Amino acid sequence: MFLTNNPFWHLDFIPLFFSYAEIHYHYRFLYPRYFRKEPETIADIPIRCIRLISQKLPVLIIVKDSHLFPIELSSVSVDIFANGTIFSQEFDINEKLSQKYFSKILEMDISQIKADEKLKINVTIQYRINGNKKTVVNDNYPGLKKIPFECYLTESKLPFPEGWYSGEPHYHSIYTSDQVEFGADIPATVKMAKAIGLSWLFITDHSYDLDDSEDSYTINDPDIPKWKKMLDDVHHIDEKDFRVIPGEEVSIGNSRGRNVHLLAINHPEFIEGSGDSAEKWFRNKTQRYLKEIKELKNDRNLFIAAHPNDGIPLLQKLTLRRGNWASDDFQNSGIRFLQLINTSHFPDVLKAINHWRSLLLQGNRFFILAGNDAHGNFNVMRQIKSPFWKLFTSRDQVFGKFFTAFKYKNNEPIQGIKNGELIVSNGPFLNFQLKAKRKYYPIGSNIKEKNAVLEYETCTAHEFGEIKMLNLYIGDITLKKEIKVSNPQNSLKIELPARGYVRMSMSTSKGGFVLTNPVWVDYN
């Protein structure tokens, strides 16, 4: 029932990151070390709970593949460790499960817990399988160290002014589900997103999963029922106060015939792409190419380069024909929005920013976006480290840790992003504009002046700490050089290059970081 056309060791080359781990796949009579005749049973919690938005802490319980291994989910108990005190609550479930996917959000009373504190949380799940009683903490993945969840409890919303909308541009739901990974259902995701203070979400499931049969991840269905069900789910949950926009992460060919990833948001038709799906051995050629995207663009859709400069292992390059975006790929496709930040691991964030800076100094007008590529993973990332052998946990790529925020007249993510007044952040706020001859130039706009006055606004919160460093960057495309001014005064008079840009960044004492997109300069 779990067979595939691939030799089992080909899983070494499948992207094994960012996801709830699928532990039931095996090849004929060869089983993974972490295989268990039980459904994946997982608890998850948001990284932040804003009591003004969510008066109770949402605790997500997921049980996957109980149609193969039926269980009775007996009870769940939640223990919160806060300021030397333990707050506990037990939930009786008593449900017999025999379905492909089950989820339930439990609401934990947090009214007695002091705000502005990072909570440590354990979730104990009790269930019966084959007549035997089992108890697990946080998940039933074998061999994983059970680290407590961490959730920052606060009364206040994110420190963003009115008119700014924060969201996640790259997220995989339950419609991404295959041999090695799966995500969470969309309603549960929205609940978690609201709790941490986001206002919008793009659903970007893999193109090579969305074309699958509902009963098999190795058999395609020309009627694309998974794509249609995802669209229907989004249609029913999208609302004015929290926008959910459908999309897909397309595996698509670059100018060198390599598979790269593209986020196609709100495009009405499915775009096929299975070149790096590893569903069939040696079938790794691309179906579509980036150069075709220009013809698909319109006012209602949005195309974003997904993690265009992430490192790719040599074996993936050889077997899956994977590659990176090159300069001519951006030009051929007309893509201006780059989701370069794909993790909260700060060395990788800095690497992404340095790559963006090099592209800017070459004269490209690219906007940077930040996301997490999370497949569920609202607090801890559980993933396969060594196929058929080992799992591991991390906090680097979880939902909402880094996000993209836009300023616009209302919560319309596609038009707001296209408008260009964009920042990326893991919590604090920074915005600036240039003033010249009584005219103001916000982020994303173009200025044709020799001199300007810098005006900026900042805001942080207890969760992120005090402002530690504020940087102004003036890029000169002619000289291929970027000048940094540390802690500039507000109303600072600056000399602008003939061709270039101005951008800013800010860091805080508790690891907060925010980066603006540029104001573009072209005096000539």
C-alpha positions, 0 to 999 in steps of 0.5 A: 500500500506504500509502494512507489515506482522509486527505489527506496534510496532515491528518497535521499534526494527528495527535499526532506525539509520543513515538514511534519514527517511521514513515517509510514512509507516503506519500500517492499519489505524494507522498513524505516527505522522510525516506522511504526504501526501507528498513526502520526499523532502530533500536538502543535502550538503557535509561537505567540499568543496575543490575548487581545486576539485569542483569549485562549491558547489554541492547542492543535492535535493532529492524527494522520493515517488512522485509516490504516492504524485505527485508534481511540483518542482518549484524552489530552492534558496541557501543562504550561510552565510560567514564572515558576508555576504550572498551569494544567488543563485536561481535555476528554476526547474519547473519539474512535479514529479511522480516517486519513486525517483528523485535527482538533483545536483545544482551547487552553485557559490562560486567563490566570497567566501573566503576560509578556512571558515566554511559556514552556508547554508540554502536551500529553496525549493518551490513546488506545491502539489494538487494545493497548493504552499509550501515552506520548508527549508532544508527538509519537515520533520515535527517537525524537528528543521531546523538547517543550513548546515555547510560546510568548504570551502577550496582551498587545498586537504586533507593534505595527501601525494601522494600515500595515498587514503582516502575513506568510507568503509561503505555506504548505497545507495538508494538500502537500502530502507524499512519501516524506511530508505533510502539512496541516489543514487550512482552518487550523492554520488560520486559527494559529495565524490569527493567534500570532498576529498575522493578517493574511496567508498564501497557500502554496502547496507543491504542484507535484502533490496537487496533481495526485490522486486523493488515494495515492501520491504516486498516481496522478489524476487528470481531474486534479481533485486535490487542487479543486478541493484546496481552492474550495477550502480557501474560498470558504475560509477567506474573509475580510479581516484575514485573507487566505489566497490560493496558490501553488509552489510550481516546479518549473524549468529555468533557462538552463533546463533545471527545476526551480520553484515558483510561487504562483498566487491566485492564478485561476488555472493549475500549472503543472510541474513534477520535474523534481517530484521523485515520483518516477525514477529518472523522469525529472524533465520540466513541463513548463518554463519560467519564460512562459510566466510573462504571458500568464501575469495579470492584475489579479495574480502574483508570481514570486521566486521561491527561495531562489538562492538556497543551497542545493545538494549535489545529489539533488542536482544530479538526480532531480535536475534542481538548480537556482535562479539566475539573473536571466531567469528573472528577466525572462519571467519578469519576476520582481518579488523574491522570497529570499528569506526562508528560515529564521536561522540568522546566518542564512538570513544574512546570506539571503540579504547579501545575495539580494544586495549583490542583485541590487548593485547590479541594477536589478529592482527586486523586492525581498519577501520573507516566509518560512516554507512551513508544512504545519510546524507552528512551534517545532519543526519535525523532519527526516534527517536521514531517510529510512534512519533518523528524524530530528527537531529544530526551531528554524523553520516554523510558521510565522517566525519571519513574515512579510508586511505591506502598507496598503489602503486595505487588506489586499495581499496581492495588490498590497505587495505589488504596490511595493511598500514592503518590509520583512520582519520577525516582529519589530517595525521599521518604516521610512520615507525620503522627502525632497522639495516638499514631496514624500517618497515611500518605500517602493517608490522612485525618486529623481533628486540629488538630495533628500531628507530621511524620515523614519519611524520605529516600534518594538515590544517587550517580546523583541527588546529595545532597539539595538542598531539602526542602519541606513544603506545607500547603494550606488549602482554606478560605483557598485558600492553600498554605504552604511550609516549606523544609527542615523538621526531622523531628518538626516540630509543625505546625498543621493547617487545618480542611480541606486537605492536607499534602504534600512534595517533594524535589530533589537536586544532580543533578536528582533530584526526588520528590513525594508525594501528600497526607495529607488533612485534614478536622477538621470 
